Amino acid sequence: MSEKAYRAMKQAGAANIVIGIVAVLTGIVCGILLIVHGGRLLKNKSDLTF
C-alpha cells in the first residue's frame, strides 16, 4: 500500500517539474517576442500618420 502512495507522489512531483519548466520557457519566449515587436514599433513610429 505504501509503495503506491510513493509512486503516485513521484509521478506528481515529476509532472510538476515538467509543467514548471514549460511555463518558464513559455514566459521567456513571450518576453522575447514582446521586446522584438516593441522595438520594431519604436523603429517605425515615424512612419505612422493619424
C-alpha positions as CSV (number, residue, x, y, z in Angstrom):
1,M,0.0,0.0,0.0
2,S,2.8,2.4,0.9
3,E,4.6,1.8,-2.4
4,K,1.5,3.0,-4.4
5,A,1.5,6.3,-2.4
6,Y,5.2,6.9,-3.0
7,R,4.8,6.0,-6.7
8,A,2.0,8.5,-7.0
9,M,4.0,11.2,-5.2
10,K,6.9,10.6,-7.5
11,Q,4.8,10.9,-10.6
12,A,3.1,14.0,-9.3
13,G,6.5,15.6,-8.5
14,A,7.9,14.8,-11.9
15,A,4.8,16.2,-13.6
16,N,5.1,19.4,-11.6
17,I,8.7,19.9,-12.5
18,V,7.9,19.4,-16.2
19,I,5.0,21.8,-16.1
20,G,7.2,24.4,-14.3
21,I,9.9,24.1,-16.9
22,V,7.4,24.5,-19.7
23,A,5.8,27.6,-18.0
24,V,9.2,29.2,-17.6
25,L,10.2,28.6,-21.2
26,T,6.8,29.9,-22.4
27,G,7.3,33.1,-20.4
28,I,10.8,33.6,-21.8
29,V,9.7,33.2,-25.4
30,C,6.7,35.5,-24.9
31,G,9.0,38.1,-23.3
32,I,11.5,37.9,-26.2
33,L,8.7,38.3,-28.7
34,L,7.2,41.3,-26.9
35,I,10.7,43.0,-26.8
36,V,11.3,42.3,-30.5
37,H,7.9,43.6,-31.7
38,G,8.1,46.6,-29.4
39,G,11.5,47.5,-30.9
40,R,10.0,47.2,-34.4
41,L,7.2,49.6,-33.4
42,L,9.6,52.1,-32.0
43,K,11.8,51.9,-35.1
44,N,8.8,52.5,-37.4
45,K,6.9,55.0,-35.3
46,S,8.0,57.9,-37.6
47,D,6.1,56.3,-40.5
48,L,2.8,56.5,-38.6
49,T,0.2,59.0,-39.6
50,F,-3.2,59.6,-37.9
